[in-house]
Amino acid sequence: MKPLSIAAIQLSLANRDNCSLVKKKTKEAVSRFPWLQMIVFSELAVGGAGSKDSSFYLSEYIDKFKALAKELGIWLLPGSFYEETEEGIFNTAPVINNKGELVTKCRKLYPFLPYEVGVEAGNEACVFEVPGFGTLGLHICYDLWFPETSRALALKGAEVILHPSLTDTCDRDVERAMVKATAAQQQCYYIDVNAGGEQGCGLSLIAGPDGEILHDASIGEEFMLVEVDFDRVRRCRKRGLRGLGQPVKSFRDDPKLNLADEKDENYLTKLGPLEIPKKEKNP
């Protein structure tokens, strides 16, 4: 099967109003690399973080990016946006195909609480097909920290997991370790694209199905190019990572625990409320 050519674009972004820059860099990528079939940007790339004071809602931008994808003939994931609905505000990433059609929307499953307040949690693992290639999954930033989300994507057939992120904090090194681990656990490509500039600290990462690093970005603007080999993912899942462990099949065949029920509510309650840590008093 032919590979799918993807560019994950890490940009130096301002805190607000980056639509023109995202559109410019999309066109630049297609001009420089005309063989590209898909382009992915970071979480909240256009409008930045902060749902309470945001005016950068998905409804204001979706038609613009649909038109851009159709014009350039590419699949486009322009990052995520706040989405206003009757159920509340979601952090939502649209998936637009090369005909300019909205294929699906991914709602962030785990808002970054207790900091990302005012954002509702999604309730569905998001996968989609690229005809003639394979199945891709999508989850957003903090979702990475919950291995159940990537496992759910793999169990729905995702052979590539796309991960738009927005991280500017000192835990970026931990996230990068998770990227490599998740690729190995789910035996898939994992494409993590973080923001740079005022929004984030960059350091995006792409890992392959054997857990190997395919692209290790710095902190500035970077076009990360990868050709996804779906046959390689299928072989890895069939024969095992480097001919060894077969975690996807093992999880399928050996459900010794109903993991959702294996928790101690008493212990979890003792952890206290989900809130921003308070300053501790000096002794």
C-alpha positions as CSV (number, residue, x, y, z in Angstrom):
1,M,0.0,0.0,0.0
2,K,1.3,3.5,-0.9
3,P,2.5,5.7,2.0
4,L,0.6,8.8,3.2
5,S,2.7,12.0,3.2
6,I,2.1,14.2,6.2
7,A,3.5,17.5,7.4
8,A,3.2,18.4,11.1
9,I,4.0,22.1,11.3
10,Q,5.3,23.5,14.5
11,L,5.0,27.3,14.4
12,S,6.2,30.2,16.5
13,L,2.7,31.5,17.4
14,A,1.4,34.6,19.1
15,N,-1.1,34.2,21.9
16,R,-4.0,35.3,19.6
17,D,-5.0,35.7,16.0
18,N,-2.8,33.4,14.0
19,C,-5.2,32.6,11.2
20,S,-3.3,34.4,8.5
21,L,0.0,32.8,9.6
22,V,-1.5,29.3,9.6
23,K,-3.0,29.8,6.1
24,K,0.3,31.2,4.8
25,K,2.4,28.3,6.2
26,T,-0.1,25.8,4.8
27,K,0.4,27.3,1.3
28,E,4.1,27.4,1.8
29,A,4.3,23.8,2.8
30,V,2.3,22.7,-0.3
31,S,4.5,24.9,-2.6
32,R,7.8,23.5,-1.1
33,F,6.6,20.0,-0.8
34,P,4.0,19.4,-3.5
35,W,3.8,15.7,-2.7
36,L,2.2,16.4,0.7
37,Q,-1.3,14.9,1.3
38,M,-2.0,16.0,4.8
39,I,-1.0,18.9,7.1
40,V,-1.5,19.1,10.8
41,F,-1.1,22.1,13.2
42,S,-1.0,22.4,17.0
43,E,-3.8,22.7,19.5
44,L,-5.6,26.1,19.5
45,A,-3.1,27.3,16.9
46,V,-5.3,30.1,15.6
47,G,-6.8,31.6,18.8
48,G,-4.6,30.5,21.7
49,A,-5.7,29.2,25.1
50,G,-8.4,30.7,27.3
51,S,-12.1,29.8,26.6
52,K,-13.6,32.5,28.8
53,D,-12.2,35.5,26.8
54,S,-11.9,33.8,23.4
55,S,-13.6,35.0,20.3
56,F,-11.7,32.5,18.1
57,Y,-14.5,29.9,17.8
58,L,-14.6,27.1,15.3
59,S,-17.8,28.5,13.6
60,E,-15.8,31.6,12.6
61,Y,-13.1,29.7,10.8
62,I,-14.3,26.3,9.6
63,D,-15.4,27.6,6.2
64,K,-12.1,29.4,5.6
65,F,-10.1,26.2,6.2
66,K,-12.5,24.1,4.2
67,A,-11.9,26.4,1.2
68,L,-8.2,26.3,1.8
69,A,-8.1,22.5,1.8
70,K,-10.1,22.3,-1.4
71,E,-8.0,25.0,-3.1
72,L,-4.7,23.1,-2.3
73,G,-6.1,19.6,-2.6
74,I,-4.9,18.4,0.8
75,W,-6.3,17.0,4.0
76,L,-6.0,19.7,6.6
77,L,-6.2,19.7,10.4
78,P,-5.7,23.3,11.3
79,G,-5.3,22.6,15.1
80,S,-8.2,22.9,17.5
81,F,-10.7,25.6,18.3
82,Y,-13.2,26.4,21.0
83,E,-16.6,25.3,19.9
84,E,-19.8,26.8,21.3
85,T,-22.7,24.4,21.6
86,E,-25.9,24.0,23.6
87,E,-24.0,21.6,25.9
88,G,-21.2,24.1,26.6
89,I,-17.8,24.9,25.1
90,F,-15.6,22.2,23.8
91,N,-12.0,22.1,22.6
92,T,-12.5,20.7,19.1
93,A,-10.2,19.8,16.2
94,P,-11.8,19.5,12.8
95,V,-10.7,17.1,10.1
96,I,-11.1,18.4,6.5
97,N,-10.5,16.3,3.5
98,N,-8.9,17.3,0.2
99,K,-12.3,18.2,-1.3
100,G,-12.9,20.7,1.4
101,E,-15.4,18.6,3.3
102,L,-15.6,18.3,7.0
103,V,-15.0,14.6,7.7
104,T,-15.2,14.6,11.5
105,K,-14.6,16.6,14.6
106,C,-12.5,15.5,17.6
107,R,-13.5,16.9,21.0
108,K,-10.8,16.9,23.6
109,L,-11.6,14.1,26.1
110,Y,-9.7,15.4,29.1
111,P,-9.5,19.2,29.4
112,F,-6.4,20.2,31.4
113,L,-8.0,20.5,34.8
114,P,-7.8,22.2,37.1
115,Y,-6.4,24.8,34.7
116,E,-8.4,24.5,31.5
117,V,-11.7,25.6,33.1
118,G,-14.9,26.3,31.2
119,V,-14.3,23.5,28.7
120,E,-16.5,20.4,28.6
121,A,-15.1,16.9,28.0
122,G,-15.8,15.0,24.9
123,N,-17.0,11.4,25.0
124,E,-15.9,9.7,21.9
125,A,-12.6,8.3,20.6
126,C,-12.1,10.0,17.2
127,V,-11.0,7.9,14.2
128,F,-11.4,8.5,10.4
129,E,-10.4,6.9,7.2
130,V,-8.3,8.3,4.4
131,P,-9.5,6.4,1.4
132,G,-6.8,4.3,-0.2
133,F,-4.5,4.6,2.7
134,G,-5.7,3.6,6.2
135,T,-7.2,4.6,9.5
136,L,-6.1,7.6,11.6
137,G,-7.0,8.6,15.1
138,L,-6.9,12.0,16.8
139,H,-6.7,13.1,20.3
140,I,-5.7,16.5,21.8
141,C,-2.9,17.5,24.2
142,Y,-3.7,16.3,27.7
143,D,-5.5,13.2,26.3
144,L,-2.0,11.8,25.8
145,W,-1.7,11.5,29.6
146,F,-4.5,8.9,29.7
147,P,-3.3,5.7,28.0
148,E,-7.0,4.6,27.8
149,T,-7.5,7.2,25.1
150,S,-4.8,6.0,22.8
151,R,-5.8,2.3,23.5
152,A,-9.4,3.2,22.5
153,L,-8.1,4.7,19.2
154,A,-6.0,1.6,18.5
155,L,-8.9,-0.7,19.2
156,K,-11.0,1.2,16.7
157,G,-8.3,0.6,14.1
158,A,-6.2,3.7,14.2
159,E,-2.8,3.0,12.6
160,V,-1.6,6.6,13.1
161,I,-2.4,8.8,16.1
162,L,-2.3,12.6,15.5
163,H,-1.7,14.7,18.6
164,P,-2.1,18.5,18.4
165,S,-0.7,19.9,21.6
166,L,-0.2,23.2,23.4
167,T,2.4,22.9,26.1
168,D,4.6,25.7,27.5
169,T,5.4,24.1,30.9
170,C,8.2,22.1,32.5
171,D,6.5,18.8,32.0
172,R,7.2,18.8,28.2
173,D,10.0,16.2,28.7
174,V,7.5,13.8,30.3
175,E,5.1,14.3,27.4
176,R,7.9,13.4,25.0
177,A,8.6,10.2,26.8
178,M,4.9,9.4,26.6
179,V,4.9,10.0,22.8
180,K,7.5,7.3,22.3
181,A,5.9,4.9,24.8
182,T,2.5,5.3,23.2
183,A,3.7,4.6,19.8
184,A,5.3,1.3,21.1
185,Q,2.3,0.4,23.3
186,Q,-0.2,0.9,20.4
187,Q,2.2,-0.3,17.7
188,C,1.4,2.8,15.5
189,Y,2.8,6.0,14.2
190,Y,2.4,8.8,16.8
191,I,2.6,12.4,15.4
192,D,2.8,15.0,18.1
193,V,2.9,18.7,17.1
194,N,3.3,21.3,19.8
195,A,3.2,25.1,19.5
196,G,6.3,27.4,19.7
197,G,6.7,31.1,20.3
198,E,4.4,32.8,22.8
199,Q,2.1,29.8,23.0
200,G,4.4,26.8,23.7
201,C,7.9,25.4,24.0
202,G,7.9,23.4,20.8
203,L,10.0,20.2,21.0
204,S,7.4,18.3,18.8
205,L,8.1,14.6,18.2
206,I,7.2,11.9,15.7
207,A,7.6,8.2,16.6
208,G,7.2,5.0,14.6
209,P,5.5,1.7,15.4
210,D,8.6,0.2,16.8
211,G,8.9,3.1,19.3
212,E,11.7,4.7,17.3
213,I,12.0,8.5,16.9
214,L,11.5,9.7,13.4
215,H,11.6,13.4,13.9
216,D,12.8,15.4,17.0
217,A,12.0,19.1,16.6
218,S,13.7,22.0,18.3
219,I,11.9,25.0,19.7
220,G,11.3,27.2,16.6
221,E,9.4,26.9,13.4
222,E,9.8,23.4,11.9
223,F,8.1,21.5,9.1
224,M,8.2,17.8,10.2
225,L,7.7,15.6,7.2
226,V,6.9,11.9,7.5
227,E,5.7,9.2,5.1
228,V,3.4,6.8,6.9
229,D,3.8,3.2,5.9
230,F,0.5,1.5,6.8
231,D,1.8,-1.9,5.8
232,R,4.6,-1.5,8.4
233,V,2.0,-0.9,11.1
234,R,0.0,-3.9,10.1
235,R,3.1,-6.1,10.0
236,C,4.2,-4.8,13.4
237,R,0.8,-5.6,14.9
238,K,0.7,-9.0,13.3
239,R,4.3,-10.2,14.0
240,G,5.1,-8.0,17.1
241,L,7.3,-5.0,17.8
242,R,10.7,-6.0,16.4
243,G,9.3,-9.5,16.2
244,L,8.7,-9.5,19.9
245,G,5.7,-8.2,21.9
246,Q,2.2,-8.0,20.4
247,P,0.4,-5.7,22.9
248,V,-2.6,-4.9,20.7
249,K,-3.4,-8.6,20.1
250,S,-2.6,-9.5,23.7
251,F,-5.1,-6.8,25.0
252,R,-7.6,-8.2,22.5
253,D,-7.2,-11.8,23.6
254,D,-6.5,-11.6,27.3
255,P,-9.1,-9.5,29.0
256,K,-8.3,-10.8,32.5
257,L,-9.4,-7.7,34.2
258,N,-12.3,-5.3,33.6
259,L,-10.0,-2.4,34.1
260,A,-12.8,0.2,34.2
261,D,-14.1,-1.5,37.4
262,E,-10.7,-2.1,39.0
263,K,-10.5,1.0,41.2
264,D,-10.7,1.8,44.9
265,E,-13.2,4.6,45.3
266,N,-12.2,5.1,48.9
267,Y,-8.6,5.6,48.0
268,L,-9.5,8.0,45.1
269,T,-11.7,10.1,47.3
270,K,-8.7,10.5,49.7
271,L,-6.7,12.2,47.0
272,G,-8.8,15.3,47.6
273,P,-10.5,17.7,45.1
274,L,-9.3,18.4,41.6
275,E,-8.0,22.0,42.2
276,I,-5.0,24.2,41.6
277,P,-2.5,23.6,44.4
278,K,-2.4,26.2,47.2
279,K,0.7,27.8,48.5
280,E,1.8,25.9,51.6
281,K,2.5,27.7,54.8
282,N,6.1,28.0,56.0
283,P,6.9,25.8,59.0
